[in-house]
């Protein structure tokens, strides 16, 4: 056991249960150590929590059958997509069966005239956009990782485009869900608005598989912009960079993407992606619209940057140049962890009202100056969301405690500013105490919903809160 998170004792599966799974799923049932380890490993600092078995589902009917078998035997069931979640959302905290939905990867329907599509839960973000390319539409939610759509809905994912296009909360029109009592429900129709009963779609978006298993998702799509331009701009101060973004938002500039990377993160990105940007606090911009509209956005933001001691814009206008730029940004996590050989990453995720962002990031940067643990700041500053990535020694308990204390101060700072403990990663295993600090009695209401829908606590147990 390392200094990260203790692993509960794995559940012993009841007699005959694996035989029943094998009879239904055949060679799509896996119990080898390698497969279980793969499904019990996290991108972040949590200790491995492998399931007792892994089943690959191919259809909603498969998920129904698995739920019936698991509930009859009292065995936990944990949805698994691409395994890219940060807060241990897909780990088997109490053993049981991990249901891998990645092979449910059919794009069921594209309704180009209505700007929506329906996909199975295992469809990957990049796969969907490749399929949509000839329609003139795209799916804008971009968390960085090539995540599955079902996983993104489960964690209410966000990403680099959220400042203009919103998050999965806005992108999801409807869900097909398998409930803990093995019913299949569709949460809504394709209409753009509805006042028909409770908003079940929003209940399940962000529920991390604790209330039901998502098998299909209907998504809102957007036209591919006529003109796209990307730029990188370095700043003499961190405050100048953040202030530029805040002023641009307050002026109503419809920024498509705006990402901040501090000097340490730029050092990491340069090393990892073999780039040569100045190692100073830097903003990555992307502008979408008509050629005239993009030119107007650029002129406004450049003037703001100059006023805030920003440097020249380095442009990336060709598709391959933009792809290289954003690939470097998306790999920032791995770049930060690689600053320290043998390290594992601990990533924070807070979001504050945009007017408080300069203060929150500034105070966090000052706090990081007190530790010798390599740490970088990056984030989606257009919507007030940023991260700190610590590269920690997994065997060093004292270092773990130090980083935990810094993280606690960061979350407390965000909550004091009426922000949130997580803008996009979800609660999972790592943010449960902060959920209570943030929402108080509302968490007990969430527990009431969980008990009503999953009274035996078999759906992804141990996540979001303890019953």
Secondary structure in CASP SS format (residue, H / E / C, confidence):
PFRMAT SS
TARGET T0000
AUTHOR 0000-0000-0000
METHOD secondary structure of the structure
MODEL  1
X C 1.00
X C 1.00
X C 1.00
X C 1.00
X C 1.00
X C 1.00
X C 1.00
X C 1.00
X C 1.00
X C 1.00
X C 1.00
X C 1.00
X C 1.00
X C 1.00
X C 1.00
X C 1.00
X H 1.00
X H 1.00
X H 1.00
X H 1.00
X H 1.00
X H 1.00
X H 1.00
X H 1.00
X H 1.00
X H 1.00
X H 1.00
X H 1.00
X E 1.00
X E 1.00
X C 1.00
X C 1.00
X H 1.00
X H 1.00
X H 1.00
X H 1.00
X H 1.00
X H 1.00
X H 1.00
X C 1.00
X C 1.00
X C 1.00
X C 1.00
X C 1.00
X C 1.00
X C 1.00
X C 1.00
X C 1.00
X C 1.00
X C 1.00
X C 1.00
X C 1.00
X E 1.00
X E 1.00
X E 1.00
X E 1.00
X C 1.00
X C 1.00
X C 1.00
X H 1.00
X H 1.00
X H 1.00
X H 1.00
X H 1.00
X H 1.00
X H 1.00
X H 1.00
X H 1.00
X H 1.00
X H 1.00
X H 1.00
X H 1.00
X H 1.00
X C 1.00
X C 1.00
X C 1.00
X E 1.00
X E 1.00
X E 1.00
X E 1.00
X C 1.00
X C 1.00
X C 1.00
X C 1.00
X C 1.00
X C 1.00
X C 1.00
X C 1.00
X C 1.00
X C 1.00
X C 1.00
X C 1.00
X C 1.00
X C 1.00
X C 1.00
X C 1.00
X E 1.00
X E 1.00
X E 1.00
X E 1.00
X C 1.00
X C 1.00
X C 1.00
X C 1.00
X C 1.00
X C 1.00
X E 1.00
X E 1.00
X E 1.00
X E 1.00
X E 1.00
X H 1.00
X H 1.00
X H 1.00
X C 1.00
X E 1.00
X E 1.00
X E 1.00
X E 1.00
X E 1.00
X C 1.00
X C 1.00
X C 1.00
X E 1.00
X H 1.00
X H 1.00
X H 1.00
X H 1.00
X H 1.00
X H 1.00
X H 1.00
X H 1.00
X H 1.00
X H 1.00
X H 1.00
X C 1.00
X E 1.00
X E 1.00
X C 1.00
X C 1.00
X C 1.00
X C 1.00
X C 1.00
X C 1.00
X C 1.00
X C 1.00
X C 1.00
X E 1.00
X H 1.00
X H 1.00
X H 1.00
X H 1.00
X H 1.00
X H 1.00
X C 1.00
X C 1.00
X C 1.00
X C 1.00
X C 1.00
X C 1.00
X C 1.00
X H 1.00
X H 1.00
X H 1.00
X H 1.00
X C 1.00
X C 1.00
X H 1.00
X H 1.00
X H 1.00
X H 1.00
X E 1.00
X E 1.00
X E 1.00
X E 1.00
X E 1.00
X E 1.00
X E 1.00
X E 1.00
X C 1.00
X C 1.00
X C 1.00
X C 1.00
X E 1.00
X E 1.00
X E 1.00
X C 1.00
X C 1.00
X C 1.00
X C 1.00
X C 1.00
X C 1.00
X C 1.00
X C 1.00
X C 1.00
X C 1.00
X C 1.00
X C 1.00
X C 1.00
X H 1.00
X H 1.00
X H 1.00
X H 1.00
X H 1.00
X C 1.00
X C 1.00
X C 1.00
X C 1.00
X C 1.00
X C 1.00
X C 1.00
X E 1.00
X E 1.00
X E 1.00
X E 1.00
X E 1.00
X E 1.00
X E 1.00
X E 1.00
X E 1.00
X C 1.00
X E 1.00
X E 1.00
X C 1.00
X C 1.00
X C 1.00
X E 1.00
X E 1.00
X E 1.00
X E 1.00
X E 1.00
X E 1.00
X E 1.00
X E 1.00
X E 1.00
X C 1.00
X C 1.00
X H 1.00
X H 1.00
X H 1.00
X H 1.00
X H 1.00
X H 1.00
X H 1.00
X H 1.00
X H 1.00
X H 1.00
X H 1.00
X H 1.00
X H 1.00
X C 1.00
X C 1.00
X C 1.00
X C 1.00
X C 1.00
X C 1.00
X E 1.00
X E 1.00
X E 1.00
X E 1.00
X E 1.00
X C 1.00
X H 1.00
X H 1.00
X H 1.00
X H 1.00
X H 1.00
X H 1.00
X H 1.00
X H 1.00
X H 1.00
X H 1.00
X H 1.00
X C 1.00
X C 1.00
X C 1.00
X C 1.00
X C 1.00
X C 1.00
X C 1.00
X C 1.00
X E 1.00
X E 1.00
X E 1.00
X E 1.00
X E 1.00
X E 1.00
X E 1.00
X E 1.00
X C 1.00
X H 1.00
X H 1.00
X H 1.00
X H 1.00
X H 1.00
X H 1.00
X H 1.00
X H 1.00
X H 1.00
X H 1.00
X H 1.00
X H 1.00
X H 1.00
X H 1.00
X H 1.00
X H 1.00
X H 1.00
X C 1.00
X C 1.00
X E 1.00
X E 1.00
X E 1.00
X E 1.00
X E 1.00
X E 1.00
X E 1.00
X C 1.00
X C 1.00
X H 1.00
X H 1.00
X H 1.00
X H 1.00
X H 1.00
X H 1.00
X H 1.00
X H 1.00
X H 1.00
X H 1.00
X H 1.00
X H 1.00
X C 1.00
X H 1.00
X H 1.00
X H 1.00
X H 1.00
X H 1.00
X H 1.00
X C 1.00
X C 1.00
X C 1.00
X C 1.00
X C 1.00
X C 1.00
X E 1.00
X E 1.00
X E 1.00
X E 1.00
X C 1.00
X C 1.00
X E 1.00
X E 1.00
X C 1.00
X C 1.00
X H 1.00
X H 1.00
X H 1.00
X H 1.00
X H 1.00
X H 1.00
X H 1.00
X H 1.00
X H 1.00
X H 1.00
X H 1.00
X H 1.00
X H 1.00
X H 1.00
X H 1.00
X C 1.00
X C 1.00
X C 1.00
X C 1.00
X C 1.00
X C 1.00
X E 1.00
X E 1.00
X E 1.00
X E 1.00
X E 1.00
X E 1.00
X H 1.00
X H 1.00
X H 1.00
X C 1.00
X E 1.00
X E 1.00
X E 1.00
X E 1.00
X E 1.00
X E 1.00
X E 1.00
X E 1.00
X C 1.00
X C 1.00
X C 1.00
X C 1.00
X H 1.00
X H 1.00
X H 1.00
X H 1.00
X H 1.00
X H 1.00
X H 1.00
X H 1.00
X H 1.00
X H 1.00
X H 1.00
X H 1.00
X H 1.00
X H 1.00
X H 1.00
X H 1.00
X H 1.00
X H 1.00
X H 1.00
X H 1.00
X C 1.00
X C 1.00
X C 1.00
X E 1.00
X C 1.00
X C 1.00
X C 1.00
X C 1.00
X C 1.00
X C 1.00
X C 1.00
X C 1.00
X C 1.00
X C 1.00
X C 1.00
X H 1.00
X H 1.00
X H 1.00
X H 1.00
X H 1.00
X H 1.00
X H 1.00
X H 1.00
X C 1.00
X H 1.00
X H 1.00
X H 1.00
X H 1.00
X H 1.00
X H 1.00
X H 1.00
X H 1.00
X H 1.00
X H 1.00
X H 1.00
X H 1.00
X H 1.00
X C 1.00
X C 1.00
X C 1.00
X C 1.00
X C 1.00
X E 1.00
X C 1.00
X C 1.00
X C 1.00
X C 1.00
X C 1.00
X C 1.00
X C 1.00
X C 1.00
END
